[in-house]
């Protein structure tokens, strides 16, 4: 019934835990699949707020809440930002906070993880809470470990 809101994507909490573990080398994946996942952590562009990977955004760890909220703000995303291409691209690192916000048709999500600490969180909401709120609760939870 709700498939359209998520563009047909369906997952369970177990799927999301497996996804996080796969991104932190905590599961046994086929070598090629693990390489593909790891390659999404390669940094290609540097902005004032964060490093842009293929799909993820990353921040040096430890990271402040203010830095995360700046880099994930609508203002940052919707206005042109100075960008520096990283040549060669930055190799995947474990000492980073990697994240991605998302929302569609009133639903909101946030995924964040710190590979070096083997900590991660997935927030899924049936309401589009502001990014700043999603990030603040994730930062508070992950900083408590």
HELIX and SHEET records of a PDB file:
HELIX    1   1 UNK A    3  UNK A    6  5                                   4    
HELIX    2   2 UNK A   13  UNK A   23  1                                  11    
HELIX    3   3 UNK A   31  UNK A   39  1                                   9    
HELIX    4   4 UNK A   65  UNK A   71  1                                   7    
HELIX    5   5 UNK A   74  UNK A   78  1                                   5    
HELIX    6   6 UNK A  115  UNK A  117  5                                   3    
HELIX    7   7 UNK A  131  UNK A  143  1                                  13    
SHEET    1   A 7 UNK A  84  UNK A  90  0                                        
SHEET    2   A 7 UNK A  43  UNK A  46 -1                                        
SHEET    3   A 7 UNK A  51  UNK A  52 -1                                        
SHEET    4   A 7 UNK A  57  UNK A  60 -1                                        
SHEET    5   A 7 UNK A  96  UNK A 104 -1                                        
SHEET    6   A 7 UNK A 107  UNK A 114 -1                                        
SHEET    7   A 7 UNK A 119  UNK A 125 -1                                        
END                                                                             
